[in-house]
Amino acid sequence: MSLLLSDLININLSETTSKVIAEYVWIGGSGMDLRSKARTLSGPVSDPSKLPKWNYDGSSTGQAPGEDSEVILYPQAIFKDPFRRGSNILVMCDAYTPAGEPIPTNNRYKAAKVFSNPAVVAEEPWYGIEQEYTLLQKNVKWPLGWPSGGYPGPQGPYYCGIGADKAFGRDIVDAHYKACLYAGINMSGINGEVMPGQWEFQVGPAVGISAGDELWIARYILERITEIAGAVVTFDPKPIEGDWNGAGAHTNYSTKSMREEGGYEIIKKAIEKLSLKHKEHIAAYGEGNERRLTGKHETANISTFKWGVANRGASVRVGRDTEKEGKGYFEDRRPASNMDPYIVTSMIAETTILGK
């Protein structure tokens, strides 16, 4: 029998050794570039605090100067590895100087401070993040399924569409869905989006800092799958100019008080607080968002704040159910697809729970 590469990739290590492989994942200097490297552990580990710290060359990720390039990785969350399977793991890390200071791009550290505030802990903030993304052809950086150098028919048939002329890249999307559930990410759904070649997955409900950890690992798994499939994923908020939908990361949010009787009043107060901090939130909600938030294509204009029930042209939308039941959650529609979930989730909690 001839041996295939896949036979070796799929070797079950537990047949011969108790050792496991841990893939340490971190965010590079651009704030969107995920990096990872692997190390061998003597046996299975399920508690991040039992994992060794590690280091990397920060001068190669734009996070440290060459003459003092060491950056230390602190393991923060463990997921099952859908690529190596078995007891092998993916480890979400954040980055520190050798002296133990968080490096400037470590947004997780700042978020963890907000989420460990007793007032925030008491409110149990829940998040559901709708991550939109666009699949591109590898060599031409043009959406999957689009004619070379040309455009497909106008938007309409593609949203939640089926068929070889409407849904491009479903194998990647389905592989990603299952891989994320396998990893232990609370992925709640997927759908085809309005622009052909564009898709969405939803992560949540997740409490506090875990929303950011889960979304980053879901992005990591997606990019690894596109690598295998020979495609490229972009989180650009407006990958194609013109009459095509942009890509966002709508963030659904509720606190304990919002989920209980009388919650709708708390929701309205929270939205009022968000309206007063609109500029600060927009500045932190992703790069290039001004190309997406134009007031067209189901968005509100970037310079105005408005909210409404069931209004997809609003900055913040409240669902009909929430209005009817007098409690529930709301959706912040402003974050761009390339936002950092650590920043967005902690900022919403800070403004609505700790804000005066």
Sequence and secondary structure as in RCSB ss.txt:
>XXXX:A:sequence
MSLLLSDLININLSETTSKVIAEYVWIGGSGMDLRSKARTLSGPVSDPSKLPKWNYDGSSTGQAPGEDSEVILYP
QAIFKDPFRRGSNILVMCDAYTPAGEPIPTNNRYKAAKVFSNPAVVAEEPWYGIEQEYTLLQKNVKWPLGWPSGG
YPGPQGPYYCGIGADKAFGRDIVDAHYKACLYAGINMSGINGEVMPGQWEFQVGPAVGISAGDELWIARYILERI
TEIAGAVVTFDPKPIEGDWNGAGAHTNYSTKSMREEGGYEIIKKAIEKLSLKHKEHIAAYGEGNERRLTGKHETA
NISTFKWGVANRGASVRVGRDTEKEGKGYFEDRRPASNMDPYIVTSMIAETTILGK
>XXXX:A:secstr
    HHHHHT  GGGT S EEEEEEEE TTSS EEEEEEEESS    GGGS  EEEEGGGTTSS GGG EEEEEE
EEEEE TTT TT EEEEEEEE TTS B TT HHHHHHHHHTSHHHHHH  EEEEEEEEEEEETTT  BTTS TTS
  S SSS TT  STTT   HHHHHHHHHHHHHHT  EEEEEE SSTTEEEEEEEEEETTHHHHHHHHHHHHHHHH
HHHHTEEEE  S SS SSS   BEEEEEE HHHHSTTHHHHHHHHHHHHHHTHHHHHHHS TTGGGT SS SS  
 TT   EEES TTSSEEE HHHHHHT   EEE   BTT  HHHHHHHHHIIIII  
